[in-house]
Amino acid sequence: MTNGDRSGTPGDGEKPPERPALDLEGLSFTPEQHQRLKDLLHGRQLKDIAYSDRRYLVAGAGDGEAARRRMLVVEQLDGRPYSTAFRLEDFDLGPEDLPLWAAAFEILCEQATHVVGVVEDFDGGYVWELGLAFYRDVRRKLWILKRAYDDQRAERQRYDNGMAASQMAALTEAGRTIEWSDTDELREAVEEIP
């Protein structure tokens, strides 16, 4: 998803910005899985990402209303000049590719200038993604859009996970967590992300 203001291709003599080599120590794939990962992540879409000034990887819920709200975040960030926003799902990773998700997430985090988590609870993959996002240099570009609930009991139930709560507390302390409670506030919160 490249912003309409740019073609997604370099001008004469331009090269994509240099990025550090990715270290996937400890991960091993079959030759078929390795080829699948390369095929998924090294197409036209990755070139569009490489030539954008700001690259937002947006992570969060994949189903229902939460997924719809996350897509609003993607569209809003993608609408910024010289920016592109993308999700892991945009690279056609399906359930059969589950062994590749961690490596794909790490590769896309390396490509991103900003990693944005849209968090409404600590169910599903949020804890896993938060853990990966704290890995190495990712946390310096991580922003969390955290849904706040009016009812304290509901808030505790939705965020009842000690590991994720401690990670979220560290991000809040660093000024990297922006709270929202409805769609209008979510749109406003997105504007606070650089």
Secondary structure, 3 states (H helix, E strand, C coil): CECCCCCCCCCCCCCCCCCCCCCCCCCCCCHHHHHHHHHHHCCHHHHHHHCCCEEEEEEECCCHHHHHHHHHHHHHHHCCCCEEEECHHHHCCCHHHHHHHHHHHHHHHHHCCEEEEEECCCCCCHHHHHHHHCCHHHHHHEEEEEECCCCHHHHHHHCCCHHHHHHHHHHHHCCCEEEECCHHHHHHHHCCCC
